[in-house]
Every structure is written in structure tokens, then in C-alpha cells.
Amino acid sequence: MAWLVWVVVAALLAIGELLTPGLFFLGPVALAAVAAALVSLLGAGSAISVLVFIAGSIASLALLRPIARRHVRMPQLMRTGTDALVGRKATVTRQVDAAGGRVRIGGDEWSARSYLEDGVYAEGAIVDVVKIEGATALVAE
């Protein structure tokens, strides 16, 4: 039943990772807990499971965390698709509020909504693209 403890630890660490975006610390440690659970399930003793957890934590943090952090810190020029639009300026072509509107980003026209519920932007206003949800740009001043 020690393997079940490791599974619970892995689940709690994974949930913690989801609740603390951007740190990329608990996720790799959760993978090490999964490895410890597998070793324990195969019949290894508690001491071996703990050693696998420690070694797995160190290895996954050393290997996975730098890769994940590089991905998040990708310069805007290297972003592609809708990610490349976040942070750009847009011109309002039809009044934008929480219900909808239209903006021009570069040469393309997009449906848009205000990022903040009380935000209302008149035609001609320059706004920032905060987020893209599907085919809708969420904008704010």
C-alpha cells in the first residue's frame, strides 16, 4: 500500500503545480513521485522508493525545468500563431465592450471583447491584445 501514498503525493503535487503557474517546480517532483510509486508497486522497499523519489526529483528538475522555463520565456518575435498576437496593439473598428466588437490587429480584423467587464472602447481607440480565446481577441487599454 506504500505505492498508494506515492500516488496521492504525486496527485497533490500535480494539483499544486496547476495552482502555481509559472514556477515549474512541483510538476517535475510529481513525476518523481510517480516513479517512486511504480518502484513501490513492483515490490521495492520504502528506502528504495525514497531514493528513487530523491533521484527522480533531482533529475527531473535538472532536465525538465530549464526546458519548460525557456518555453515560457520565449521572446515575442519567436511566438507563432495566436500567441504572437498577445501584447500587440489593435485599433477598434467597431465599439468593443464585454459583449463584443471588432478590432484590427496588423492587417486582419478580429472579433473582440473587453478583457475587463466594465471596459468600453470606442471606434478608433488603440488597445492592447491581452489574450486570444478561440477567434476572439480580449483587449484592454
N, C-alpha and C positions, 0 to 999 in steps of 0.2 A: 503494500500500500504506500510505500515511500514515493513511488512514481506519481501517485495522485497528488501528493503535496507539491512536487515539482511542476505538475501541470497547472495547479492552482496558482503557484508563484509565477509561472510563465504568463498565464492569463491576466493576472493583476499587473504585471509589468507591461504587457501589451496595452492594457487599458490606460495605464499611466502614460505611456508614450503617446497615445491618441489625445489625451487631455493636456499634454505639454508639447504642442507642435514646435518644431524648430530646434529642439535640443538634440535629438537623435542619440539619446543615451540609454533609455530604458528598453527600446526595441532590440538592440543587439544583445543586451543582457537577457531579455526574454528568450531569444534564440538559444542562449547558453542554457537556460532553464529547461528548454525543450530537449536539448541534448542530454542533460542530466536525467531527465525523465525517461528517455529511451534507454540509457545505460542502466538505470534502476529497474526498468521493466524487464531488461534482459538478465537480471539477477545479480548485478554488481551490488556491493555493499554501500552503505551510506558514505563511507570515507571516499570511495572511488567516485561516487556521484558528486560529492562536493568538489573533488579535484577536477572532474570534468566541467563542472559549473564554473569554477575559477578560471581554468584554462580557456574554456569557451568564451567566457566574458572578455578576457584579455584579448583573445584572438579576434573576436567579432568587433570589439571596439576599435582595435588597431586597424582592421581591414575595412569594415563596412562604414564606420562613422565618417572617416575622411571622404569617402566616395559620396555619401549622402549629403554632406555639408557642401561639397563642391557643386553638386547639382542644384541645391537651393540658392547658392550664391552666384549662379550663372549670370554673367553680365547681360544686360538688356539686349545688346546687339546680337548675342548668340541665341536668344529665345526665338522660338518659332511658333507658328500658328497663332491662336488667340492669346497665348502668353506674351507674345511680342507686343500686343496692343495695350496691355496693362501699363499704366504710367504715362501714356501718350496724351496729348491734348486733342480735344474734339470740339467741333463747332456745332452748336444746337441748330438744327434746321426746322424742327417743329417742337414747340414747348415741351420740356421734359419735367415730369413730376413722378410721384410714386406709382401712378397708373400707367405711365408710358410716355412715348415721344420718339423723336428721331435725332440722330447726330451724324455728323460726317467725320470719320476718322481717316486721315490721309485722303485718298480718293474714293473711299467706299462709304455708303450710307448704311447705318445700323439702327435697329430699333434700340431704344434706350429707356432706362428708368433711373430715377433718382436713387442714389445709394442710401441717402438718409431719407426717412419717411417724410419729413417736412420740407425737403428741398424742392424748389421750383425754379427752373432755369428758362429764361425767355429765349426766343429765337435770336440767333446771333451771338449768344453768350459763349465764352470759351470755358470748357470744363475739362477735368481730368478723368481719364478712364481708370476707375478703381478696381473693377473686376469684370469678367465676362462670364455670363451664365447662359449657356447654350448660344443662341444667336442674339442675345440682348446685352448691351453694354450698360453696366451700372456706373453712373458718373456722379461727380461732386465738384464743387468749386474749391 
